[in-house]
Amino acid sequence: MNPFSGYLPELAMGFSSLLAHKLRSLLTMLGMIFGVGAVVAMLSITAGAEKQMMSFIDELGVNNIIVEAHEAVDNNELQQVRAISPGLTFRDFRAISENVQGLEAITPRKRFKPQRVLPKTTQEPPVLIGVLPNFIEINSLKLVAGRFFNDEDNRRSAPVCVLGETAKVNLLGFDDAIGKYVKVNDIWLQVVGVLTPQSSSDTDVEGVQALNRNNMVIAPLNTVMRRFEDNNSWLKDEIDGIYIRVTSGTDSIETANVVRAILSATHKDAGDFTVVVPAGLLEERRRTQFIFKVVMICIAGISLLVGGIGIMNIMLATVLERTREIGIRRAIGARQGDIIRQFLTEAVLISIVGGLIGIGFGFTLSRLIATAAGWSTVVTTSSIVIAFGVSVFIGLLFGIYPAVQAAKLDPIEAIRYE
């Protein structure tokens, strides 16, 4: 015997009741539709933000520490800072290398914004950076073609470079770029490698200056320092960044505190640098995302609560208008449990149908948010299950009182009710 056969009459009666009052049923479902849709959309926003955060942190490197020089707004500000601090220098690089324990690799960075680039491009010109060969290991970069420059290239100040994917396409098109030349200012550089596309492009968070890793020309540090002239070099930092990778098992946050202490001493607390720790950013952002997620769920939960109140209201009205029907069912042998099950089934059916429509609404809403606001949204299975499960639970919870009230009706009085 089918264990669910006893519930089939209640299901049939529930669907008949909903279809008999289509408009009323739809209006009752609206609360659940908007509530479930809001939960799905809000969770998709938090999931998308978390995915973007993890991509950002992964790009920076969880075991990495990044030192960024602060760029002054104008020369007056820069001169005031230089009166106190020489800025970020190779001396800082050596001090960190010699005095900080647990370093796996470290490289300075010198960055230029080229005034002229050949072949010419109508797109944003690439940024030239000079780094040591270990830059590729520190940032876990991969090549789609060619090779990365080596220590010998750096020692000889060889005029070679590695292109980011966007820089390669903008300058040299989609053909093979290895062996070709690009002219940056007055210097011709031979392309020896092309990087794979990076998952995220622009970073301008927590002191990390905006740098599109796909639109870069990467050259050996000595090549950049010796072949390119830095205008107003006495005002600008000797180097503008330091990338550090700590060994596995080393606390990057503690190491960053040591780095910060060394630089604060040499820079006399001028505040002209920032030490960024991706591992610390990860924890901080997780806490922020958790708070944001709780707030969003609470806001969406209010919609579900309102939907539940609507279900209770309409079920109480249904009990009142079907009092005579309840009395007849009781008179021909229906028990109180049968009446409770009948009205609970109708309440749950409203929440189930509303929940299913709400899932579709939430999915559409998340797409609209992603398109209109430019946010990354990800609709996860867990968000759908949570939203739908809560909607069914609310339908059950708010349907109990009307169902019990219906079961408590006196059969004789109910039959006589007009």
C-alpha positions as CSV (number, residue, x, y, z in Angstrom):
1,M,0.0,0.0,0.0
2,N,1.4,3.4,-0.9
3,P,2.1,5.3,2.4
4,F,1.3,8.6,0.7
5,S,-2.2,7.5,-0.6
6,G,-3.8,8.9,2.5
7,Y,-2.6,12.4,1.6
8,L,-3.7,12.3,-2.0
9,P,-7.3,13.5,-1.2
10,E,-6.0,16.5,0.8
11,L,-3.6,17.4,-2.0
12,A,-6.4,17.2,-4.5
13,M,-8.7,19.3,-2.3
14,G,-5.8,21.8,-1.7
15,F,-5.2,22.3,-5.4
16,S,-8.9,22.6,-6.1
17,S,-9.2,25.3,-3.4
18,L,-6.2,27.2,-4.9
19,L,-7.6,27.0,-8.4
20,A,-11.1,28.0,-7.3
21,H,-9.7,31.4,-6.1
22,K,-6.8,32.0,-8.5
23,L,-6.4,35.7,-7.9
24,R,-6.6,35.4,-4.1
25,S,-4.1,32.5,-4.2
26,L,-1.7,34.5,-6.3
27,L,-1.9,37.6,-4.1
28,T,-1.2,35.4,-1.1
29,M,1.8,33.8,-2.8
30,L,3.3,37.2,-3.6
31,G,4.8,37.5,-0.1
32,M,6.5,34.1,-0.5
33,I,7.6,34.9,-4.1
34,F,9.3,38.2,-3.1
35,G,10.7,36.7,0.1
36,V,12.3,33.6,-1.6
37,G,13.4,35.8,-4.6
38,A,15.1,38.2,-2.2
39,V,16.9,35.4,-0.3
40,V,18.2,33.8,-3.5
41,A,19.3,37.2,-4.9
42,M,20.9,38.4,-1.7
43,L,22.8,35.1,-1.2
44,S,23.9,35.2,-4.9
45,I,25.4,38.7,-4.2
46,T,27.3,37.5,-1.2
47,A,28.4,34.3,-3.0
48,G,29.6,36.4,-6.0
49,A,31.5,38.8,-3.7
50,E,33.1,35.9,-1.9
51,K,34.2,34.4,-5.2
52,Q,35.6,37.7,-6.4
53,M,37.4,38.1,-3.1
54,M,39.0,34.7,-3.3
55,S,40.1,35.4,-6.8
56,F,41.6,38.7,-5.7
57,I,43.4,37.1,-2.7
58,D,44.6,34.2,-4.8
59,E,46.1,36.7,-7.3
60,L,47.9,38.5,-4.6
61,G,49.1,35.3,-3.0
62,V,48.1,34.1,0.5
63,N,51.7,33.6,1.5
64,N,52.7,37.0,0.0
65,I,53.4,40.4,1.5
66,I,53.3,43.5,-0.7
67,V,54.9,46.8,0.1
68,E,53.5,49.7,-1.9
69,A,54.9,53.3,-2.0
70,H,52.4,56.0,-1.6
71,E,52.1,58.3,-4.6
72,A,51.8,62.0,-3.6
73,V,49.1,64.0,-5.1
74,D,51.4,66.9,-6.2
75,N,55.0,68.0,-6.0
76,N,54.4,70.2,-2.9
77,E,53.2,67.2,-0.9
78,L,56.0,65.0,-2.3
79,Q,58.7,67.6,-1.2
80,Q,57.2,67.7,2.3
81,V,57.4,63.9,2.6
82,R,61.0,63.9,1.1
83,A,62.1,66.3,3.8
84,I,61.4,63.4,6.3
85,S,61.8,60.2,4.3
86,P,63.8,59.2,1.2
87,G,60.9,57.1,0.1
88,L,61.0,53.4,-0.8
89,T,64.6,52.5,-1.8
90,F,66.9,49.6,-2.5
91,R,68.3,50.2,1.0
92,D,64.8,49.2,2.3
93,F,64.9,46.1,0.1
94,R,68.3,45.0,1.4
95,A,67.2,45.7,5.0
96,I,64.2,43.5,4.7
97,S,66.2,40.8,2.9
98,E,68.9,40.7,5.6
99,N,66.8,41.1,8.7
100,V,63.5,39.3,8.2
101,Q,63.3,35.6,8.8
102,G,61.3,33.1,6.8
103,L,61.5,34.8,3.3
104,E,61.3,32.4,0.4
105,A,61.6,35.1,-2.3
106,I,61.7,38.9,-2.6
107,T,61.9,41.4,-5.5
108,P,61.7,45.1,-5.8
109,R,59.5,46.7,-8.4
110,K,60.0,49.8,-10.5
111,R,57.1,51.0,-12.6
112,F,56.8,53.4,-15.5
113,K,53.9,54.8,-17.4
114,P,55.3,55.0,-21.0
115,Q,54.8,58.2,-22.9
116,R,55.2,56.5,-26.3
117,V,54.6,52.9,-27.3
118,L,55.2,51.2,-30.7
119,P,53.4,49.5,-32.3
120,K,50.8,52.2,-31.6
121,T,47.5,51.2,-30.0
122,T,44.2,52.9,-29.6
123,Q,43.6,51.2,-26.3
124,E,45.1,52.1,-22.9
125,P,48.9,51.9,-23.2
126,P,50.5,49.1,-21.1
127,V,52.4,49.8,-17.9
128,L,56.1,48.9,-17.8
129,I,57.4,47.3,-14.6
130,G,60.9,46.1,-13.8
131,V,61.3,43.1,-11.4
132,L,63.7,40.3,-10.6
133,P,63.1,36.9,-12.4
134,N,61.6,35.4,-9.2
135,F,58.6,37.7,-9.7
136,I,56.9,34.9,-11.7
137,E,57.2,32.4,-8.7
138,I,56.1,35.0,-6.1
139,N,52.9,35.8,-8.0
140,S,52.3,32.3,-9.3
141,L,52.2,33.5,-12.9
142,K,52.1,31.1,-15.9
143,L,53.2,31.6,-19.5
144,V,51.1,30.8,-22.5
145,A,54.1,31.2,-24.8
146,G,57.9,31.6,-24.6
147,R,59.8,32.0,-21.3
148,F,60.3,34.4,-18.5
149,F,63.6,36.4,-18.3
150,N,66.3,34.9,-16.1
151,D,69.1,36.1,-13.9
152,E,71.5,36.4,-16.8
153,D,69.1,38.7,-18.6
154,N,68.9,40.8,-15.5
155,R,72.6,40.9,-15.0
156,R,73.2,42.0,-18.6
157,S,70.3,44.5,-18.5
158,A,69.1,42.7,-21.6
159,P,66.4,44.6,-23.6
160,V,63.8,41.8,-23.3
161,C,60.3,41.7,-21.9
162,V,57.3,39.5,-21.1
163,L,53.8,40.8,-22.2
164,G,50.5,40.5,-20.4
165,E,47.7,39.0,-22.5
166,T,46.0,42.3,-23.1
167,A,49.2,44.2,-23.9
168,K,50.2,41.5,-26.4
169,V,46.9,41.7,-28.2
170,N,46.7,45.5,-28.2
171,L,50.3,45.9,-29.5
172,L,51.0,42.8,-31.7
173,G,47.6,41.4,-32.4
174,F,46.7,37.7,-32.2
175,D,49.7,36.3,-34.0
176,D,52.7,34.8,-32.3
177,A,54.6,37.5,-30.4
178,I,57.7,35.6,-29.4
179,G,60.8,37.3,-31.0
180,K,59.0,40.4,-32.0
181,Y,59.8,43.9,-30.7
182,V,57.9,46.6,-28.9
183,K,59.2,50.1,-28.4
184,V,58.6,51.7,-25.0
185,N,59.6,55.4,-25.0
186,D,63.0,55.2,-26.9
187,I,63.9,51.6,-26.0
188,W,63.2,48.6,-28.2
189,L,62.4,45.4,-26.2
190,Q,62.3,41.9,-27.6
191,V,59.3,39.8,-26.5
192,V,60.5,36.5,-24.9
193,G,57.2,35.4,-23.3
194,V,53.5,36.0,-23.0
195,L,51.5,35.5,-19.7
196,T,48.3,33.6,-19.5
197,P,45.2,35.8,-18.9
198,Q,44.9,36.8,-15.3
199,S,41.6,36.0,-13.5
200,S,41.2,39.6,-12.2
201,S,42.6,42.7,-13.8
202,D,42.4,45.8,-11.7
203,T,43.2,46.0,-8.1
204,D,42.8,49.1,-6.0
205,V,42.1,47.7,-2.6
206,E,43.6,48.2,0.8
207,G,46.6,50.1,-0.4
208,V,47.3,48.1,-3.5
209,Q,47.4,50.5,-6.4
210,A,45.5,49.8,-9.5
211,L,47.5,47.6,-11.8
212,N,46.1,45.7,-14.7
213,R,48.2,42.5,-14.8
214,N,46.9,41.7,-18.2
215,N,48.1,45.0,-19.6
216,M,51.7,45.0,-18.5
217,V,55.2,44.9,-20.1
218,I,57.4,43.1,-17.6
219,A,61.2,43.6,-18.0
220,P,64.3,42.7,-15.9
221,L,64.8,45.2,-13.0
222,N,68.3,46.2,-14.2
223,T,67.0,46.8,-17.7
224,V,64.4,49.2,-16.4
225,M,66.7,51.0,-13.9
226,R,69.5,51.5,-16.4
227,R,67.8,52.0,-19.8
228,F,64.8,54.1,-18.7
229,E,65.0,57.6,-17.3
230,D,62.7,58.6,-14.5
231,N,61.9,62.3,-14.7
232,N,62.2,64.1,-11.3
233,S,63.9,61.0,-9.9
234,W,65.0,62.9,-6.9
235,L,61.4,63.4,-5.9
236,K,60.1,59.9,-6.8
237,D,60.7,56.7,-4.9
238,E,63.8,54.8,-6.1
239,I,61.5,51.8,-6.2
240,D,57.7,51.8,-5.9
241,G,57.0,48.4,-4.6
242,I,58.4,45.2,-3.0
243,Y,56.9,41.7,-3.4
244,I,57.7,39.2,-0.7
245,R,56.8,35.5,-0.4
246,V,57.2,33.8,2.9
247,T,58.0,30.1,3.4
248,S,55.2,27.7,4.0
249,G,54.4,27.6,7.7
250,T,55.6,31.1,8.4
251,D,53.0,33.5,9.8
252,S,52.7,36.2,7.1
253,I,50.9,38.6,9.4
254,E,53.7,38.5,12.0
255,T,56.3,38.8,9.3
256,A,54.5,41.8,7.9
257,N,54.6,43.4,11.3
258,V,58.4,43.0,11.3
259,V,58.6,44.5,7.8
260,R,56.4,47.4,8.8
261,A,58.6,48.1,11.9
262,I,61.8,48.1,9.8
263,L,60.3,50.5,7.2
264,S,58.8,52.8,9.9
265,A,62.2,53.2,11.4
266,T,64.0,54.0,8.1
267,H,61.1,56.3,6.9
268,K,60.7,58.0,10.3
269,D,57.0,57.4,10.4
270,A,56.4,59.5,7.3
271,G,53.5,57.3,6.2
272,D,54.7,57.1,2.7
273,F,54.3,53.3,2.3
274,T,51.7,50.6,2.9
275,V,52.3,47.0,3.9
276,V,49.5,44.7,2.5
277,V,49.0,41.2,3.8
278,P,46.6,39.1,1.6
279,A,46.1,36.6,4.4
280,G,45.0,39.4,6.7
281,L,42.8,40.8,4.0
282,L,41.2,37.4,3.6
283,E,40.2,37.1,7.3
284,E,39.0,40.7,7.4
285,R,36.9,40.3,4.3
286,R,35.5,37.1,5.5
287,R,34.3,38.8,8.6
288,T,32.8,41.7,6.6
289,Q,31.1,39.3,4.2
290,F,29.6,37.3,7.1
291,I,28.1,40.5,8.6
292,F,26.8,41.5,5.2
293,K,25.4,38.1,4.6
294,V,23.5,38.1,7.9
295,V,22.1,41.6,7.2
296,M,20.9,40.6,3.8
297,I,19.3,37.4,5.0
298,C,17.5,39.3,7.8
299,I,16.2,41.8,5.3
300,A,15.0,39.0,3.0
301,G,13.7,37.1,6.0
302,I,11.3,40.0,6.8
303,S,9.8,39.5,3.3
304,L,9.2,35.8,4.1
305,L,7.7,36.7,7.5
306,V,5.3,39.1,5.8
307,G,4.4,36.3,3.4
308,G,3.8,33.9,6.3
309,I,1.5,36.4,7.9
310,G,-0.4,36.7,4.6
311,I,-0.8,32.9,4.5
312,M,-2.2,32.9,8.1
313,N,-4.6,35.7,7.3
314,I,-6.0,34.1,4.1
315,M,-6.2,30.7,5.8
316,L,-8.3,32.2,8.7
317,A,-10.6,33.8,6.1
318,T,-10.8,30.4,4.3
319,V,-11.7,28.6,7.5
320,L,-14.5,31.2,8.1
321,E,-16.0,30.9,4.6
322,R,-15.8,27.1,4.6
323,T,-17.2,26.5,8.1
324,R,-20.2,24.7,6.8
325,E,-18.0,22.4,4.7
326,I,-15.9,21.6,7.8
327,G,-19.1,20.8,9.7
328,I,-20.3,18.4,7.0
329,R,-16.9,16.6,6.8
330,R,-16.9,16.2,10.6
331,A,-20.5,14.9,10.6
332,I,-19.7,12.2,8.1
333,G,-16.7,10.9,10.1
334,A,-13.7,13.2,9.5
335,R,-11.5,13.4,12.5
336,Q,-9.8,16.6,13.9
337,G,-6.5,15.3,12.5
338,D,-8.0,15.1,9.0
339,I,-9.2,18.7,9.2
340,I,-5.8,19.9,10.4
341,R,-4.1,18.0,7.6
342,Q,-6.4,19.4,5.0
343,F,-5.8,23.1,5.9
344,L,-2.0,22.5,6.6
345,T,-1.8,21.0,3.1
346,E,-3.4,24.1,1.6
347,A,-1.0,26.4,3.5
348,V,2.1,24.4,2.5
349,L,0.9,24.2,-1.1
350,I,0.7,28.0,-1.2
351,S,4.3,28.3,0.1
352,I,5.6,25.5,-2.2
353,V,4.2,27.1,-5.3
354,G,5.2,30.5,-4.2
355,G,8.7,29.2,-3.4
356,L,9.1,27.7,-6.8
357,I,8.1,30.9,-8.5
358,G,10.3,32.8,-6.1
359,I,13.3,30.8,-7.1
360,G,12.8,31.7,-10.7
361,F,12.3,35.4,-9.6
362,G,15.4,35.3,-7.5
363,F,17.5,33.9,-10.3
364,T,16.2,36.6,-12.7
365,L,16.8,39.3,-10.1
366,S,20.4,38.2,-9.5
367,R,21.0,38.4,-13.3
368,L,19.5,41.9,-13.4
369,I,21.6,43.0,-10.5
370,A,24.8,41.6,-12.2
371,T,23.9,43.4,-15.4
372,A,22.7,46.7,-14.0
373,A,25.2,47.2,-11.1
374,G,28.1,45.3,-12.7
375,W,28.4,43.1,-9.6
376,S,29.5,39.4,-9.7
377,T,26.6,37.2,-8.6
378,V,26.5,33.4,-8.2
379,V,23.3,31.5,-7.6
380,T,24.3,28.5,-5.6
381,T,22.4,25.2,-4.9
382,S,22.6,25.9,-1.1
383,S,20.9,29.3,-1.5
384,I,18.0,27.7,-3.5
385,V,17.6,24.9,-0.9
386,I,17.7,27.3,2.0
387,A,15.2,29.8,0.5
388,F,12.8,27.0,-0.6
389,G,13.1,25.2,2.7
390,V,12.4,28.3,4.8
391,S,9.4,29.1,2.6
392,V,7.9,25.6,3.2
393,F,8.7,25.9,6.9
394,I,7.0,29.3,7.2
395,G,3.9,28.0,5.3
396,L,3.7,25.1,7.7
397,L,4.3,27.3,10.8
398,F,1.8,30.0,9.9
399,G,-0.8,27.4,8.7
400,I,-0.9,25.5,12.0
401,Y,-3.1,28.1,13.9
402,P,-5.8,28.3,11.2
403,A,-5.8,24.5,10.8
404,V,-6.2,24.0,14.6
405,Q,-9.0,26.6,14.7
406,A,-10.8,24.8,11.9
407,A,-10.4,21.4,13.7
408,K,-11.9,22.9,16.9
409,L,-15.1,23.9,15.3
410,D,-18.2,22.2,16.7
411,P,-19.7,20.0,13.9
412,I,-23.3,20.9,14.7
413,E,-22.7,24.6,15.0
414,A,-20.6,24.5,11.8
415,I,-23.4,22.8,9.8
416,R,-25.9,25.5,11.0
417,Y,-23.4,28.3,10.1
418,E,-24.6,30.7,7.4
